[in-house]
Amino acid sequence: GRVMVEMVGAVVIGGGPCGLAASIALQRAGISNVIIERECLVSGIASYPTEMTFFSTAEKISIGGVPFSIATAKPTRRDALAYYRTVAQHHGVILHQFENVETLERLGDDRWRLTTKTIGGDERVLEASAVVMATGYFGLPNRLGVPGEMAAHVHYRFIEGHMGFDQDVVVVGGANSAVDAALELYRCGARVTLVHFDAELDPKVKPWVRPDIDGRIKEGAITAKFNARVTEIGSDWVEIERDGARERVAAQHVFTMLGYMPETALLRQVDAPIDADTGVPEHNPATMETALPGLFIAGVLASGFDANKTFIENGRFHGDLIAARIVERQGETIGV
């Protein structure tokens, strides 16, 4: 493919709500920037189950000063996708979709080089004085680490329940994604077994969903195996262990809904320090700047392994802190 070099004030890596908000904040501060997004705009939300409803109100996930008005109490996946498309259009953000950042290199303080590759194979080189990592929640799915896990009938993304019709399906996990999948599969005629390592479901399960899942489990419409771990996945069965005893459960499909680990490969390429215990990249929370001048983090990356600490509701403000810091820094450099 062709190689082009592009100079820009800042590169935002990740086109989710927090990356989008950061790009708009930079634009408002007069800092030229581009967003590089590996998939589509807000791809994390696009990958949500089709029927998904947000926990947050529309106002709390709105960005860039663009009102998000809906007729219902909580926005759906579809509402949110339409809203963020409108925001991107309204602010004229420069957005490269289906383009992956392959390498990140530090040329000096406030000087960065990135190489990217489009889905079609074209390569680009960008140089920027600031880089904002806004890579989001859906990095690397947590795996069970058991035999059979890489088989084609084992899924770690749930889109909709129709494929479960008249099938034995095992859902592994006990938080929102697992509960949503179990209910939707059940509604579509699947025979669902929910396997969770804890004694009960996660307290973070959405309050309006909780009675539904509790009711289905109580009446036996969904089979729940608590205090249970998956030990092996076979062709049409899952082996689970409870209190030292092992049993096999029928499963033509398995959904492992265990959350995600942040992707830190690019941060490691430039030796940005990351706290080993929390998974949080070292940064100043007042500016979101990492230990390396000109490298910033925005959104859920700032909460490391505890992804529930940061979400759109608070991550959407990181861009303002970043833009203020870059402007302050330009002043320092100009003043030299």
Protein Blocks (a to p, Z undefined) as FASTA:
>chain_A
ZZdddddfbdcehjafklmmmmmmmmmnopacddddfbbghkllmmpcfklccfbdfklm
gghhiacddfbfbdcfklmmmmmmmmmmmnopacdehiacfbdcdfbghiacdddddfko
pacddddfbdcddebjmlcdcdehighklpmkbcfbdfbfmlmgopacddedjbfklmmm
mmmmmmnopacddddfbfbdcfklcfklmmmmmmmmmnomaccdehiacfbdcfkbccdd
eehiacddddfbdcddebjaddfklmmmnopacdfklopacddfklopafbehiacehjl
lnommlmlpcfklmmmmmmmmmmmmmmmmmmmmmZZ
